[in-house]
Amino acid sequence: MKKVVFLCLIGIFTYQASYAQNEIARERASLRGLQELGIVVNVEKSIGLSHESLNTGLIRKAIIENFEGLPLTILSDRTLRQSDEFPILHVHINIMRASNQTYPFSIEMNFYQPVKLVLNRDLQTMASTWNKGQVGVVSENMMHIIAAEAVNATNLFKDEFEEVN
């Protein structure tokens, strides 16, 4: 009886692990054939918190420089404003001020692209098909690290794009 229960548990855990791996493979596959994308950076922070390195334009520019050499066209902000049907890598940085004078932060990256909802008469919409994120904490004198980490985090996208293309 113990062997049967043990084997059932092994089967369940193996299925769960393979299902999770399948989702990762699907995310990567959604980057196959990508030829162009826009990059949007958003910084959400506590009121009164400012630091010159948290400039969304500078972070976006650094990400674009990081993507140099990839066979991708990076769309301009102006082009992105013309239509909501362009693929977008959205980098969202969220920074809080903790009571102990530290700054916990998260960096979340979502790749949005046009998709058709086959169960809803091929309705076209935008959906996140790839997602990664990370968290960290810095002291006030290390605030510049957040922007650098955001740019570094986009290497996850870059690496997975290169892997499937």
C-alpha positions in Angstrom: 0.0 0.0 0.0 2.8 2.4 0.9 4.5 1.7 -2.5 1.3 2.5 -4.4 0.9 5.8 -2.5 4.5 6.6 -3.0 4.3 5.8 -6.8 1.2 8.0 -7.1 2.9 10.9 -5.4 5.9 10.5 -7.6 3.6 10.5 -10.7 1.8 13.7 -9.5 5.0 15.6 -8.8 6.6 14.5 -12.1 3.4 15.6 -13.9 3.5 19.0 -12.2 7.2 19.5 -12.9 6.7 18.6 -16.6 3.7 20.9 -16.9 5.8 23.8 -15.5 8.5 23.1 -18.0 6.0 23.0 -20.7 4.9 26.6 -19.8 8.5 27.8 -20.0 8.8 26.2 -23.4 5.6 27.9 -24.5 6.9 31.3 -23.3 10.1 30.9 -25.2 8.3 29.7 -28.3 6.2 32.9 -28.3 9.5 34.8 -29.1 10.1 32.7 -32.3 10.0 34.7 -35.5 9.8 38.1 -33.7 11.1 40.8 -36.0 10.2 44.0 -34.2 9.1 45.3 -30.8 8.7 48.3 -28.8 10.3 48.9 -25.3 8.3 50.6 -22.6 9.7 51.4 -19.2 7.6 52.3 -16.3 8.8 53.3 -12.8 6.4 53.2 -9.9 7.7 54.7 -6.7 6.8 56.2 -3.4 5.8 59.9 -3.3 8.8 62.1 -3.0 11.3 59.5 -4.0 13.5 60.7 -6.9 16.8 59.8 -8.2 18.4 60.8 -11.5 19.1 57.2 -12.5 15.3 56.3 -12.4 14.7 58.3 -15.6 12.5 56.0 -17.8 14.0 57.5 -21.0 17.6 56.7 -19.9 16.7 53.2 -18.8 14.9 52.6 -22.1 17.9 53.9 -24.0 20.2 51.5 -22.1 18.0 48.5 -22.8 18.0 49.4 -26.5 21.8 49.6 -26.4 21.8 46.2 -24.6 19.8 44.7 -27.5 22.2 45.9 -30.2 23.2 43.1 -32.4 19.9 41.3 -32.1 18.1 40.8 -35.5 15.3 43.0 -34.2 13.9 46.4 -35.1 13.2 48.5 -32.0 10.2 50.6 -32.6 10.2 54.3 -31.6 7.8 55.7 -29.0 6.1 57.6 -31.8 5.4 54.4 -33.8 4.1 52.7 -30.6 1.6 55.5 -30.0 0.1 55.0 -33.5 -1.2 51.6 -32.8 -1.8 49.2 -29.9 -1.0 46.2 -32.2 2.8 46.2 -32.0 4.7 43.8 -29.8 6.0 45.4 -26.6 8.5 44.5 -24.0 7.2 46.2 -20.9 9.6 46.7 -18.0 7.9 47.7 -14.8 10.0 48.8 -11.9 8.3 49.2 -8.5 10.2 50.8 -5.6 9.0 51.2 -2.0 10.5 53.0 0.9 10.8 50.8 4.0 10.8 52.0 7.6 14.4 50.9 8.1 15.7 53.3 5.3 16.0 50.6 2.7 14.3 50.5 -0.6 12.8 47.1 -1.6 12.1 46.9 -5.4 10.8 44.6 -8.0 11.4 44.4 -11.7 8.8 42.7 -13.8 9.1 42.2 -17.5 6.1 41.2 -19.7 6.2 40.7 -23.4 2.9 41.6 -25.0 2.0 40.8 -28.5 -1.2 40.6 -30.7 -3.0 37.3 -30.3 -6.3 35.9 -31.6 -8.7 34.3 -29.1 -9.8 31.3 -31.0 -12.6 30.5 -28.6 -14.0 33.9 -29.1 -14.5 34.1 -32.9 -10.8 35.0 -33.4 -11.1 38.3 -31.5 -7.7 40.0 -31.7 -6.3 41.5 -28.5 -2.9 41.9 -26.8 -1.7 39.4 -24.3 1.4 38.7 -22.3 3.1 35.7 -23.7 6.4 35.9 -21.8 7.1 37.0 -18.2 10.1 37.2 -15.9 10.8 39.2 -12.8 13.1 39.7 -9.8 13.2 41.5 -6.5 15.9 43.2 -4.5 16.6 45.8 -1.8 19.0 48.7 -1.8 20.0 51.4 0.6 19.6 55.0 -0.4 23.2 55.5 -1.5 22.8 52.4 -3.9 19.6 53.6 -5.6 21.5 53.7 -9.0 21.7 49.9 -8.8 18.0 49.6 -9.6 18.2 51.0 -13.1 21.3 48.9 -13.8 19.5 45.8 -12.6 16.5 46.6 -14.8 18.8 46.7 -17.8 20.6 43.6 -16.7 17.3 41.8 -16.2 16.4 42.3 -19.9 19.2 39.8 -20.7 16.7 37.1 -19.8 14.6 38.2 -22.7 17.6 38.7 -25.0 19.0 35.2 -24.1 15.6 33.4 -24.7 15.0 35.3 -27.9 18.5 34.2 -29.2 17.8 30.7 -28.1 14.7 30.3 -30.2 15.8 32.4 -33.2 
